[in-house]
Amino acid sequence: MSSELPFSMETLMEQCGGSKIVVESVLDEFLKQVSVDTAEMETCLASGDLLTVSKASHRLKGTAGVLGASKLHPLCAALELAGKQGNAADAAQIYNELKVEAQRCVEAVPAAKEKI
């Protein structure tokens, strides 16, 4: 893994009011949420439930914004929109990119915790 994180520790610290305890809590919550949300997206994409895909991507988008995840956040926004528009083909393609980027963020959490 490169030394550069896929999210911004500066943004995260700002969003958490400079509290290291809150930063660590947000990172832990992200780890829990990302697996739940991506699993829900995958299941709902397979069943054609694009409205739920949109809702799950909206939740993850919020966390990605707090993290300052510059690639994950817009992917979540794009998936949310594709879901709302009922565009299954675009949603599936965006989800594949989102899943990879979400995993990059997950893998970066231990290194981020060392920087707190």
FENQUI-V671276 format. One record per residue. N is the residue number from 1. RES is the residue in three letters. BURIAL is I if it has 16 or more other ideal C-beta (glycine too) atoms within 10 Angstrom, else O. Layout:
<<N,RES,BURIAL> <N,RES,BURIAL>>
//
This chain:
<<1,MET,O> <2,SER,O> <3,SER,O> <4,GLU,O> <5,LEU,I> <6,PRO,I> <7,PHE,I> <8,SER,O> <9,MET,I> <10,GLU,O> <11,THR,O> <12,LEU,I> <13,MET,I> <14,GLU,O> <15,GLN,I> <16,CYS,I> <17,GLY,O> <18,GLY,O> <19,SER,O> <20,LYS,O> <21,ILE,O> <22,VAL,O> <23,VAL,I> <24,GLU,O> <25,SER,O> <26,VAL,I> <27,LEU,I> <28,ASP,O> <29,GLU,O> <30,PHE,I> <31,LEU,O> <32,LYS,O> <33,GLN,I> <34,VAL,I> <35,SER,O> <36,VAL,O> <37,ASP,I> <38,THR,I> <39,ALA,O> <40,GLU,I> <41,MET,I> <42,GLU,I> <43,THR,O> <44,CYS,I> <45,LEU,I> <46,ALA,O> <47,SER,O> <48,GLY,O> <49,ASP,I> <50,LEU,I> <51,LEU,O> <52,THR,I> <53,VAL,I> <54,SER,I> <55,LYS,I> <56,ALA,I> <57,SER,I> <58,HIS,I> <59,ARG,I> <60,LEU,I> <61,LYS,I> <62,GLY,O> <63,THR,I> <64,ALA,I> <65,GLY,I> <66,VAL,I> <67,LEU,I> <68,GLY,I> <69,ALA,I> <70,SER,O> <71,LYS,I> <72,LEU,I> <73,HIS,I> <74,PRO,O> <75,LEU,I> <76,CYS,I> <77,ALA,I> <78,ALA,I> <79,LEU,I> <80,GLU,I> <81,LEU,I> <82,ALA,I> <83,GLY,I> <84,LYS,I> <85,GLN,O> <86,GLY,O> <87,ASN,O> <88,ALA,O> <89,ALA,O> <90,ASP,O> <91,ALA,I> <92,ALA,I> <93,GLN,O> <94,ILE,I> <95,TYR,I> <96,ASN,O> <97,GLU,O> <98,LEU,I> <99,LYS,O> <100,VAL,O> <101,GLU,I> <102,ALA,I> <103,GLN,O> <104,ARG,I> <105,CYS,I> <106,VAL,I> <107,GLU,O> <108,ALA,I> <109,VAL,I> <110,PRO,O> <111,ALA,O> <112,ALA,I> <113,LYS,O> <114,GLU,O> <115,LYS,O> <116,ILE,O>>
//
